[in-house]
């Protein structure tokens, strides 16, 4: 497969995967935001009003951005938003690892509930989360690879 066809297909795959992950994570947080609440509570330097805003809005932002990514709508706004979200998750994973946050962020549900996604991806703080979020961040950055401009 030539680079001119491989990169656009890869970008579509990454966009859909990242969008679906945001949709699922947002939906699960809307259903039960207890783990998100507990994770945010560990960050002592964030003011209480901001913690509350994050807990109340993050799931809905994830759902909105995820849906727009899947359907490839408003790309000029949504792709940078997705990159910012995944960058924030990556930084939070590093912070959680360094600060020794225990438990999980509730990103993909409770692994003990039998959720396949929670079992595969996990939500517990540690190296696995840092690597996973680093991979997602790389995928989000790949959405900005410019289209091939041929000069025949």
Phi and psi in degrees as GROMACS dihedral restraints (atoms count N, CA, C in turn):
[ dihedral_restraints ]
;  ai    aj    ak    al  type     phi  dphi    fc
    3     4     5     6     1   -74.6    20    10
    4     5     6     7     1   155.9    20    10
    6     7     8     9     1   -59.4    20    10
    7     8     9    10     1   -34.6    20    10
    9    10    11    12     1   -66.3    20    10
   10    11    12    13     1   -22.6    20    10
   12    13    14    15     1  -106.0    20    10
   13    14    15    16     1   -25.6    20    10
   15    16    17    18     1   -69.4    20    10
   16    17    18    19     1   -48.1    20    10
   18    19    20    21     1   -61.1    20    10
   19    20    21    22     1   -49.0    20    10
   21    22    23    24     1   -60.6    20    10
   22    23    24    25     1   -38.0    20    10
   24    25    26    27     1   -66.9    20    10
   25    26    27    28     1   -42.7    20    10
   27    28    29    30     1   -61.0    20    10
   28    29    30    31     1   -41.1    20    10
   30    31    32    33     1   -63.7    20    10
   31    32    33    34     1   -38.4    20    10
   33    34    35    36     1   -65.0    20    10
   34    35    36    37     1   -45.1    20    10
   36    37    38    39     1   -61.0    20    10
   37    38    39    40     1   -47.3    20    10
   39    40    41    42     1   -61.2    20    10
   40    41    42    43     1   -44.3    20    10
   42    43    44    45     1   -60.6    20    10
   43    44    45    46     1   -45.1    20    10
   45    46    47    48     1   -68.5    20    10
   46    47    48    49     1   -43.9    20    10
   48    49    50    51     1   -60.0    20    10
   49    50    51    52     1   -49.4    20    10
   51    52    53    54     1   -63.0    20    10
   52    53    54    55     1   -39.3    20    10
   54    55    56    57     1   -65.2    20    10
   55    56    57    58     1   -44.7    20    10
   57    58    59    60     1   -64.0    20    10
   58    59    60    61     1   -40.8    20    10
   60    61    62    63     1   -61.3    20    10
   61    62    63    64     1   -42.0    20    10
   63    64    65    66     1   -65.5    20    10
   64    65    66    67     1   -40.9    20    10
   66    67    68    69     1   -60.1    20    10
   67    68    69    70     1   -47.4    20    10
   69    70    71    72     1   -65.4    20    10
   70    71    72    73     1   -47.8    20    10
   72    73    74    75     1   -61.6    20    10
   73    74    75    76     1   -43.3    20    10
   75    76    77    78     1   -64.0    20    10
   76    77    78    79     1   -44.6    20    10
   78    79    80    81     1   -60.6    20    10
   79    80    81    82     1   -45.5    20    10
   81    82    83    84     1   -64.9    20    10
   82    83    84    85     1   -34.3    20    10
   84    85    86    87     1   -72.6    20    10
   85    86    87    88     1   -32.8    20    10
   87    88    89    90     1   -65.5    20    10
   88    89    90    91     1   -38.7    20    10
   90    91    92    93     1   -67.1    20    10
   91    92    93    94     1   -41.5    20    10
   93    94    95    96     1  -154.6    20    10
   94    95    96    97     1   107.8    20    10
   96    97    98    99     1  -101.3    20    10
   97    98    99   100     1    18.7    20    10
   99   100   101   102     1   -59.6    20    10
  100   101   102   103     1   -48.3    20    10
  102   103   104   105     1   -65.1    20    10
  103   104   105   106     1   -38.7    20    10
  105   106   107   108     1   -62.3    20    10
  106   107   108   109     1   -44.9    20    10
  108   109   110   111     1   -57.8    20    10
  109   110   111   112     1   -46.9    20    10
  111   112   113   114     1   -66.3    20    10
  112   113   114   115     1   -37.0    20    10
  114   115   116   117     1   -66.3    20    10
  115   116   117   118     1   -44.5    20    10
  117   118   119   120     1   -67.6    20    10
  118   119   120   121     1   -32.3    20    10
  120   121   122   123     1   -61.8    20    10
  121   122   123   124     1   -27.0    20    10
  123   124   125   126     1   -66.9    20    10
  124   125   126   127     1   -23.6    20    10
  126   127   128   129     1   -86.7    20    10
  127   128   129   130     1    97.4    20    10
  129   130   131   132     1   -75.4    20    10
  130   131   132   133     1   -22.7    20    10
  132   133   134   135     1   -85.1    20    10
  133   134   135   136     1    -4.7    20    10
  135   136   137   138     1   -89.9    20    10
  136   137   138   139     1   128.8    20    10
  138   139   140   141     1   -61.3    20    10
  139   140   141   142     1   151.7    20    10
  141   142   143   144     1   -57.6    20    10
  142   143   144   145     1   -41.5    20    10
  144   145   146   147     1   -63.6    20    10
  145   146   147   148     1   -34.4    20    10
  147   148   149   150     1   -72.9    20    10
  148   149   150   151     1   -38.7    20    10
  150   151   152   153     1   -58.7    20    10
  151   152   153   154     1   -45.1    20    10
  153   154   155   156     1   -62.5    20    10
  154   155   156   157     1   -41.9    20    10
  156   157   158   159     1   -63.6    20    10
  157   158   159   160     1   -41.3    20    10
  159   160   161   162     1   -63.4    20    10
  160   161   162   163     1   -47.3    20    10
  162   163   164   165     1   -63.1    20    10
  163   164   165   166     1   -39.0    20    10
  165   166   167   168     1   -77.8    20    10
  166   167   168   169     1   -32.7    20    10
  168   169   170   171     1  -104.4    20    10
  169   170   171   172     1   -27.3    20    10
  171   172   173   174     1   -54.3    20    10
  172   173   174   175     1   -47.8    20    10
  174   175   176   177     1   -58.8    20    10
  175   176   177   178     1   -39.7    20    10
  177   178   179   180     1   -72.4    20    10
  178   179   180   181     1   -34.9    20    10
  180   181   182   183     1   -65.3    20    10
  181   182   183   184     1   -42.8    20    10
  183   184   185   186     1   -59.8    20    10
  184   185   186   187     1   -44.4    20    10
  186   187   188   189     1   -63.8    20    10
  187   188   189   190     1   -45.5    20    10
  189   190   191   192     1   -63.3    20    10
  190   191   192   193     1   -52.5    20    10
  192   193   194   195     1   -64.4    20    10
  193   194   195   196     1   -41.3    20    10
  195   196   197   198     1   -60.8    20    10
  196   197   198   199     1   -45.3    20    10
  198   199   200   201     1   -63.9    20    10
  199   200   201   202     1   -42.4    20    10
  201   202   203   204     1   -67.1    20    10
  202   203   204   205     1   -34.1    20    10
  204   205   206   207     1   -66.1    20    10
  205   206   207   208     1   -47.0    20    10
  207   208   209   210     1   -58.7    20    10
  208   209   210   211     1   -43.2    20    10
  210   211   212   213     1   -91.3    20    10
  211   212   213   214     1     4.0    20    10
  213   214   215   216     1    55.4    20    10
  214   215   216   217     1    49.8    20    10
  216   217   218   219     1  -110.8    20    10
  217   218   219   220     1   143.0    20    10
  219   220   221   222     1    53.4    20    10
  220   221   222   223     1    45.5    20    10
  222   223   224   225     1   -55.1    20    10
  223   224   225   226     1   -36.6    20    10
  225   226   227   228     1   -66.0    20    10
  226   227   228   229     1   -24.0    20    10
  228   229   230   231     1   -99.7    20    10
  229   230   231   232     1   -40.7    20    10
  231   232   233   234     1   -73.8    20    10
  232   233   234   235     1   -39.6    20    10
  234   235   236   237     1   -62.9    20    10
  235   236   237   238     1   -46.5    20    10
  237   238   239   240     1   -63.0    20    10
  238   239   240   241     1   -36.0    20    10
  240   241   242   243     1   -63.2    20    10
  241   242   243   244     1   -44.0    20    10
  243   244   245   246     1   -63.0    20    10
  244   245   246   247     1   -41.6    20    10
  246   247   248   249     1   -61.3    20    10
  247   248   249   250     1   -42.8    20    10
  249   250   251   252     1   -63.8    20    10
  250   251   252   253     1   -41.2    20    10
  252   253   254   255     1   -62.5    20    10
  253   254   255   256     1   -50.6    20    10
  255   256   257   258     1   -67.6    20    10
  256   257   258   259     1   -32.6    20    10
  258   259   260   261     1   -64.2    20    10
  259   260   261   262     1   -43.5    20    10
  261   262   263   264     1   -61.6    20    10
  262   263   264   265     1   -42.4    20    10
  264   265   266   267     1   -63.3    20    10
  265   266   267   268     1   -39.5    20    10
  267   268   269   270     1   -64.4    20    10
  268   269   270   271     1   -47.1    20    10
  270   271   272   273     1   -62.9    20    10
  271   272   273   274     1   -40.4    20    10
  273   274   275   276     1   -65.3    20    10
  274   275   276   277     1   -37.3    20    10
  276   277   278   279     1   -64.1    20    10
  277   278   279   280     1   -42.4    20    10
  279   280   281   282     1   -65.2    20    10
  280   281   282   283     1   -43.4    20    10
  282   283   284   285     1   -61.0    20    10
  283   284   285   286     1   -45.9    20    10
  285   286   287   288     1   -61.3    20    10
  286   287   288   289     1   -40.4    20    10
  288   289   290   291     1   -64.9    20    10
  289   290   291   292     1   -47.1    20    10
  291   292   293   294     1   -67.8    20    10
  292   293   294   295     1   -36.0    20    10
  294   295   296   297     1   -83.2    20    10
  295   296   297   298     1    -9.0    20    10
  297   298   299   300     1    75.2    20    10
  298   299   300   301     1    30.2    20    10
  300   301   302   303     1   -64.3    20    10
  301   302   303   304     1   129.5    20    10
  303   304   305   306     1  -101.8    20    10
  304   305   306   307     1   162.1    20    10
  306   307   308   309     1    90.8    20    10
  307   308   309   310     1  -156.1    20    10
  309   310   311   312     1  -134.7    20    10
  310   311   312   313     1   167.9    20    10
  312   313   314   315     1   -89.1    20    10
  313   314   315   316     1   -11.0    20    10
  315   316   317   318     1    76.8    20    10
  316   317   318   319     1    16.8    20    10
  318   319   320   321     1   -59.7    20    10
  319   320   321   322     1   -42.9    20    10
  321   322   323   324     1  -124.3    20    10
  322   323   324   325     1    28.8    20    10
  324   325   326   327     1    86.9    20    10
  325   326   327   328     1   179.7    20    10
  327   328   329   330     1   -86.4    20    10
  328   329   330   331     1   120.8    20    10
  330   331   332   333     1   -59.4    20    10
  331   332   333   334     1   -27.8    20    10
  333   334   335   336     1   -75.1    20    10
  334   335   336   337     1   -12.0    20    10
  336   337   338   339     1   -80.3    20    10
  337   338   339   340     1    -6.3    20    10
  339   340   341   342     1    90.4    20    10
  340   341   342   343     1     7.9    20    10
  342   343   344   345     1   -64.4    20    10
  343   344   345   346     1   125.2    20    10
  345   346   347   348     1   -63.7    20    10
  346   347   348   349     1   -43.0    20    10
  348   349   350   351     1   -64.1    20    10
  349   350   351   352     1   -42.2    20    10
  351   352   353   354     1   -64.5    20    10
  352   353   354   355     1   -37.6    20    10
  354   355   356   357     1   -67.9    20    10
  355   356   357   358     1   -43.4    20    10
  357   358   359   360     1   -71.1    20    10
  358   359   360   361     1   -50.1    20    10
  360   361   362   363     1   -91.5    20    10
  361   362   363   364     1   -29.9    20    10
  363   364   365   366     1    69.3    20    10
  364   365   366   367     1   159.1    20    10
  366   367   368   369     1  -132.1    20    10
  367   368   369   370     1     5.4    20    10
  369   370   371   372     1   -80.6    20    10
  370   371   372   373     1   142.3    20    10
  372   373   374   375     1   -67.0    20    10
  373   374   375   376     1   140.1    20    10
  375   376   377   378     1   155.5    20    10
  376   377   378   379     1  -171.2    20    10
  378   379   380   381     1   -62.8    20    10
  379   380   381   382     1   -35.0    20    10
  381   382   383   384     1   -60.2    20    10
  382   383   384   385     1   -41.9    20    10
  384   385   386   387     1   -67.0    20    10
  385   386   387   388     1   -40.7    20    10
  387   388   389   390     1   -62.3    20    10
  388   389   390   391     1   -46.5    20    10
  390   391   392   393     1   -64.8    20    10
  391   392   393   394     1   -45.8    20    10
  393   394   395   396     1   -58.1    20    10
  394   395   396   397     1   -48.5    20    10
  396   397   398   399     1   -69.9    20    10
  397   398   399   400     1   -30.6    20    10
  399   400   401   402     1   -64.7    20    10
  400   401   402   403     1   -39.5    20    10
  402   403   404   405     1   -64.7    20    10
  403   404   405   406     1   -44.7    20    10
  405   406   407   408     1   -63.6    20    10
  406   407   408   409     1   -38.9    20    10
  408   409   410   411     1   -63.6    20    10
  409   410   411   412     1   -41.3    20    10
  411   412   413   414     1   -63.2    20    10
  412   413   414   415     1   -41.2    20    10
  414   415   416   417     1   -63.2    20    10
  415   416   417   418     1   -41.2    20    10
  417   418   419   420     1   -65.7    20    10
  418   419   420   421     1   -37.8    20    10
  420   421   422   423     1   -67.0    20    10
  421   422   423   424     1   -33.2    20    10
  423   424   425   426     1   -64.5    20    10
  424   425   426   427     1   -21.0    20    10
  426   427   428   429     1   -64.7    20    10
  427   428   429   430     1   -15.5    20    10
  429   430   431   432     1   -96.6    20    10
  430   431   432   433     1     4.0    20    10
  432   433   434   435     1   -63.1    20    10
  433   434   435   436     1   124.8    20    10
  435   436   437   438     1   -66.3    20    10
  436   437   438   439     1   153.0    20    10
  438   439   440   441     1   -65.3    20    10
  439   440   441   442     1   146.9    20    10
  441   442   443   444     1   -69.4    20    10
  442   443   444   445     1   123.5    20    10
  444   445   446   447     1  -107.0    20    10
  445   446   447   448     1   106.8    20    10
  447   448   449   450     1   -81.3    20    10
  448   449   450   451     1   137.1    20    10
  450   451   452   453     1  -119.2    20    10
  451   452   453   454     1    73.1    20    10
